Amino acid sequence: MPADAELPMTKKTDRTPIRWLVLALAAASLCLGALAPVHVAEAQEQRYQRRSILDFFLGRRYLDDAPQAPDVQQPRRQQRKRPPPPKAVVNTRTAPPLRTVEEEPAVQKLGDARTILIVGDFLASGLGDGLTAAFETSPGVVVEARGNVSSGLVRDDYYDWPEQLPKMIDELKPAMVVVMIGANDRQQLVTDTAKEKFRTDGWFTEYRRRVLSFGKEVTGRKIPLLWVGLPAFESDSMTADAVQMNQLYRNQVESIGGEFVDIWDGFVDENGNFIVTGSDVNGQQVRLRTSDGINLTQAGRRKLAFYVEKPARRLLGTQASPDLVRLDSSNQPGLGLPDNPVEHTVPISLSDPNLDGGAELLGARPPPMALTRSPRDLLVEQGEMTPAPPGRVDDYRLPVAKAPAEVSVK
């Protein structure tokens, strides 16, 4: 048969089944895989396994079908990551050196600073923290907090305050004593003769005597006494007891010359109910009480000290000022006085008329003559009032009617 002869096309070749095409392509891929290196063939086999028959039939392609060198493995796909932000470049030649934020140094207290002694229970310890922060910028005031957490005026067998307070006063010689006590005293009271249950008449009688005796330890030494009342608590029974005990403190302390500091309104709402969150000393809403409904947070301690700070500054006077400094021969201001002040002094008589700026008595000269009468003279002597300027609110004159415009006749 000649080379240029054309074979007749039959219907069988025109309708070749799809499976023969798939088999042919699969055989070709196996042949190519046998010729390629082992690792490349394995990679291609893994990629072909991920494809379906429809991918081959529809002619789909993937991005990883690009030819690669036989000795280079296909890298795994990774998610595109955002580039890190560029770092700031500081020109050390022109830019100033970076400085770290340093805390302001604490104010150094003066050697003759006045001492505020705080005594009491765990609330007094929190008050000490708040007052320390309040007077940290005052060089003339030192705060000494000597509170005992579980103490009170009932259990003197645990901590005897009437015995310890005189020792603290003799040691520190305070300018004032601040007392905050009573939160632990809601329990049975034992005397030399009996045991008194809480809330009974005998209990209040003995407790009133102990409060009065404890306060006299301070006022008897001529030391100002500030007795801080109890705040409201989350427990309704504790709050009711605090109200009754505050009234007892106020009556006994004021009877011996002390001052009762009422803090109740700072820890309740407008209806008198206990609050956990409220306004701090700057008016911001913060948490004032801890989760137990008894203790105070740091912001609550500072607010508690705010009520005590005002009477304390009043009693200390200028000693509590933050601008107080010690003057000695090294930092006294120069007065600029002359060496011989007598030479620069001119004596002046107290009867010298030049002291008041005039050499003649009032009325020595007649007043200047006026050609016209003043509005005062017209009003007083003749009862005539100067007419108000036109348009002013007190101008009651009727407006003058204007003449009609002349009509021109042509």
Disulfide bonds with the S-S distance in Angstrom:
none
